[in-house]
Amino acid sequence: MMRAAVVGGAGYAAGELLRLLADHPHVEVTQVTSERLAGKRVDTVHPPLRGRTDLCFTSRRQLDGTDVVFAALEHGESSRDVEALRSAAPILVDLSADFRLRDEGAYPRWYGWAHPCPQALGTAVYGLAELHRDCIRTAAVIATGGCLATATILALAPLAQSQVIDRAIPIVVDALVGSSAAGAQPAAATHHAHRSGELRSYAPTGHRHTAEIAQELGFEDGGPQIAFSATSVEAVRGVLVTAHVFLNQDLTERDVWRLYRRRYATEPFVRIVKSSTGLHRSPNPKLLSGTNFCDVGFERDPHSRRMVVTSALDNLVKGAAGQAVQAFNARCGWDERTGLGFGGLYPL
């Protein structure tokens, strides 16, 4: 049985992580930290854990030795404390953005601060198992991807890896996301009176996840520009990405289907959702609440070389905690589906 500590355990992603690990047959959570809630019971903050844990929050300064540390801290915190986190366990799975980007120069541009531990960037592995499974198996630091970036990368990876994208034309990506992506701490923009009934474009340009998308799709040097926009919608969970991509050759929709099927045929958590009949013909984040699936669909514009690719996921699971558990499963050599078997609810 692997002992796990969850650092920064008060937030939504940490709550999902604890929920998933509570059903994991190979993991025992032995410590959950929160500076703000130290001494309080964990299940008073995360109600799905009622009757399932007796743990109380402790301070990070009291972190004991363990087998794996899952860090769910604010952006910029885990990189400042990486030595202490690494000394507590041989494996660090970080849910923040602190180790996602390989280029230290990207952090001032996209996050507004200089990376305090740039030497760690070269050893960290981006935690998307669908792209980096082999590297994850030996990684000491695993950095899970951002929710909007994960949905976009999985939507476009088959086209990018097959080199069928016209690199001279920008890829336009519109991402819709629920309120839980803003975190558990309230702010003016997430206050119910402001948020209720809104559809707000909160990052029409310059969203931080743009850097991850370009990096993971191999577009950093001479690739197509990523024109990314993010919009808040009145939902608690969920991401829906719509990407407009121009092809460099006249592929039919059947050709594109083959590319996606070949790329994702053996992936346990990526499903191609494309049907000509029925109510649920394309990816829908509502159907994925609580699951680790990412559903991907596409449609070929008959009047141009434009492909419209859509993807959906739960931002707190496949976009955060579930991705972390899947990567940890790969790191330990277990079936990646372990602890992630929930298939969703319908209707919801």
Buried (B, 14 or more C-beta within 10 A) or exposed (E): EBBBBBBBBBBBBBBBBBBBBBBBEBBEBBBBBBEEBBEEBBBEBBEBBEEBBEBBBBEBEEBEEBBBBBBBBEBBBBBBBBEBBBEBBEBBBBBBBBBBBBBBEBBEEBBEEEBBBEEBBEEBBBBBBBBBBEBBBEBBBBBBBBBBBBBBBBBBBBBBBBEBBBBEBBBBBBBBBBBBBBBEEEEEEBEEEEBEEEEEEEBEEEBBBBBBBBBBBEBEEEBBBBBBBBBBBEBEBBBBBBBBBBBEEEBEBEBBBBBBEEBBEEBBBBBBBBEEEEEEEBBBBBBBBBBBBBBBBBBBEEEEBBBBBBBBBBBBBBBBBBBBBBBBBBBBEBEBEBBBEBEEEEEE
